[in-house]
């Protein structure tokens, strides 16, 4: 049977790289042996096995000690990366959950569900989206933190603090990077959907070609306008982030781009020209009670609500920005 010392050495070194194990093992054996000798010298009546047990008990947990040798973190998300993780998580929740709640309520109303069923469906759908947002965001951050080079995700905890580390005071209408990332991600997903649905579909034509969800005749102009507006909105997100401050011209640009996207989509949905009829027919055969009128109503109501909120929020932030005190060249607020 292995001695207590060998058990501890094995527990510490089994996760280490092979070329480091022997050196660490010899160091641990020497440390334990020296401590055993010291304990026996202090108490001549102490048995050697008891002294060995006491010496090993004084050492750190083998898993923690092993992680210290390898630099492997023993936390899911470290303290330096945690604030940025929470900021991104908050932005995703604030963006996604209200949209899911509104869409679920509109679907319930148009389907004629009673009040209790609408609330229940909304709560369940929102909960499911929240779970996915928390899980995937956390997983991405864990992978990034564990695979990034030291100093890439967060500053080394051992670096001393200096006044030069102080950030600029936040402005009420500043643009955080998490908001920009979320905006670019959602817009990129929208562009990918509009283009991808023409080439990837659950259904196929009689010739075996993908059956688009959106009416393919719209590529003659309407869908090109929608994709162009989405790409322009992605460029606007970058420009807004670089400006780091809302202005009236930025609010005007945001309003124009939002209208350029929303009006065509709303018009096509109101006139029942947005979706491809054969696609809806196949969808109706697969899922019972697919009503094209209800589906178009859900689309234009959702797009209208989101567009109006986006425009109003842009002008609210521009108005707040006009009241803020400008920064002088020395970085201090200038007073009249």
N, C-alpha and C positions, 0 to 999 in steps of 0.2 A: 504494500500500500504506500502511495506517495506521501511524503512528509507534508506538513502544513506549509512549509516554505515553498516546496515545489508546486503545490496547488495554487498558491498565491502568484508565483512567478508565471505559471501557465495561464492563469486568468488574465494577467496583465498583458502578456506578450502575444497571445494568440491572434489578436487583431492587428499587430504591428507588421510592417513590411519585413520580409524574411531577412534582409541584410541588417536589420536593426535589432532583431530579437535577442541574439546572443549577448550583445553588449548590454542591453537593458537587463537581461536575466542575470548576468554577472553582477551588475550594479545592485540589483535588488537583493541577491543572495548575500552580498557583502554587507549591505545595510542591515539586513535582518540578523546576520551573524554577529555584527558589532553590537547591536542592541541586546541580543541574547546574552553576550558576554558581560555587558554592563549590568543587566538585571541580575545575573548570577553573582556578580561581584557585590552588588548592593545587598543581596539576600542569599547567603550561602545555603540556606535550607530550602530554597526554591528548586523544584524539579526542573530539569531541562525542557521537558515538554510544556510545562506551564509557562516557562520563560519564553519559549518560542511562540506560544499562543498569545501571550501579552505583547510581544514584539510585533507580531503580524497585526494584532488588533489596533495598534497605534497608527498603522499606515492607513492611507486613504482607500476609499472604495476602489477595487480593481478596475471597474468600468470607467470611473472618473479619471483615475491615474493613466489608464491606457489612452483615453481621449486626449489627455494633456500631452502625451508623447506624440500623438499623430496630428494634433490640432483639430480633431473632429469635434464639432459643437455638440453639446448635450442639450440643446434646446431646439424647438421647432422653428422659431423666428427670433433672431437676436434682438437685443435692446436697441441697437443702432438702426436696424432696418425696420423696426416695429412701427415708428411714426409714419413712415412713407407707406408701409403696408396698410395701416389703418386708414390713411387718407385716400388711397386708391379704392379700398373696400367701401368706404363711405360714398365715394363718388359713383361707384357702380350701383350700389343699393339705391341711392337717391335717383339715379337715372332709370334703372330697369324696373324697379318694383311699382312705381306709380303708373308706368305705361301698361304693365301687365294687369294691374288692378282696373284701370279704365277700360281696357279692351275686354276683360272678363265681364265687367258690369254691362257694357254695351251689348255684348253677345247674349247675355242673360235676358236683358230687356227685349231685344229683338226676337228672342226665342220664346217669349211669353212665360218665362219662369217666374215663380212667386218670389217674394222678397227674401225669404229664408234661404232658398236655393241659390239665389244670386250671391248673397253674402257668403254662403258656404263655399261656392265655387271660387269666388274671388279670394277668400282666405287660403284655400288649398293651393290654387295656382300661384299665389304670391309666395306662400311658404316654400313650394317646390323650387321656384326661381331663386329665392333667397339661399336655399341649401346649395344649389349649384354654384351660385356666385361665391359663397363662402368657401366651398370646397376647391373649386378650380383656381380662385385667386390665391388661396393659401398654398396649394400645391405648386403653382408657378413661382411664388416667392421662396418657398423652401428649396426648390431646384436651383433658382438663381443664386441664392445666398450660399449654397453648398458647393456650387461649381464656379463661382466668380473668384477671380484672384483677390488676394487680400487688399483691402482698400478700395475695391471697385464698388461694392454695395454701400459700405459705410466706413467712416473714419476709424482707424485703429483705436481701441479703447485705451491703449497705453500712451497715446499722444497727449502732451500737456495742453490744457486749454489756454488760449491767448485771446485778447480782445479782437484780434483780426478775424476770429471765427464768428463774430457776431454778424447775423444777417441784417439786411435792410429791414426796417420796420414794415410790416405788411400794410398794403393799402386796401381799402375796402373793396375796390374793384379790380384788384390784381387778378392775374390768370395763373392758377396753380398748374403744374405740369400734369397732375393726375386728371384734371378736367380736360386738358388738351388730348391726353392719351385716350380717354374714354370717347371724346368726340371723334377723333380720327378712327378709332376702332369701329364705332357704330356706323360712321359714314362709309368706311371701307367695306364693312359687311353688306351695306345696302348696295354699293356698286357691284360687289361680287354676286349678290343675289340677282340683280337685274340682268347682268350679263350671263351669269351661270345658268339661270333657269332656261335659257334658250338652248343650251347644249346638254344639260343634265335634267332628267325628269323621271318621275315615278311611272309615267305612261309613255307609250310609243305610238306612232302612226301605223297605218297598215303596211308601210314600207319598212318599218323597224326603226325609223328616225325618232329622236326624242320629241315629245309633245310639249311645247312651251306652256308655262302657266299664264304668261301675259300674251296678249294678242300679238302674233308676229308681224302683222301689218303695221303696228305702231313704230317699228324700227325705221320706217320711212321718214320719221321726224320727231314724234312725241317722245319716244324712249331715248333718242339721242339727246334731246333737250334735258330730260330728267338726269341722265348720266352726266352730262356736262355740268348741270347745276350741282350735283353731288361732288364732282371733282373740284369745282370752284369753291364749294364749302369746305372741302379738305384743305385747300390752299389758304382759305381764310383762317382756319384754325391755327395754321402755322404762323401766319402774319399776326394774328391776334396775340399769340403767345410771345412772339418776339417783341411786340409793342409793350406787353406787360401792363397795359392800362387801357381801359375803355375810353373811346372818344365818340363824339357825334358822328364823324365820318364812318367809323367802324360800325356804329349802330345802323347807319343808313345802308352800308354794304351788306350787313347781316340781314336786314329787312328785305333788300332786293333779292338776295340769294335764296332766302327762305320762300319768298313769294314765287321765284322762278322755279323752285322745286314743287311747292305745294299746289299751286294753281293747276298745272297740267294734270297732276295725279288726281286732284279733287274733281276736275272737269271730266276726266276719263271715267272715274268711278261713278259720278252722278249720271252720266249718259250711258252707263253700262257698256263701256268700250274697253275697259281695262283688262279684263280677263279673257282668256282664249275659250270660246264656247265648247270646243271638243274636250278640252282639259276638264272643264267643270262637269261635262257629261260623264266622263270616266270617273271623276271624283264622286259624283252623285251615285254611280253604281257601286263604288267601293264603300263610301260612307253615306248612309241614308240621310235624307233631309238636308242636302246642301242647296240652299237657296241663293241664286246669283244676286238677287236684289238685296238681300240681307248682307251678303258678303261685301258688296260694293258700298253699302251704307256704313258698315263697320270701318272700311278703309277710309272713306272721306271724312267721317267724324273724327277718327283717330288722328289723321293727318292735319285736319283743321285745328283741333285742340292743341296738338304739339306745336304747330306753326305759330299760332297766336300766343301761346305761352313763351315760346322762344323769342319772338319779336318783342313782347312786353318786357321780358327779362333783360334783353339787350338794351332797351331804352332806359330801364330802371338803373342799370349799372352805369350807363353813360351819364345819366343825371347825377348819380352819386359821385362820379368822377369829376364832374364840373364843380362840385362843392369842396373837393379835397384841396388842401394847400399844396402847391407845387414844391418840389425839392430844388434847393439852390445848388450851385456848383460844388459847394463844400459838403453836400449831402444832407444839410439841415433844412428844415422847412423855412421858407421865406415868408415874412409877414409884411403886409402893406404898411 
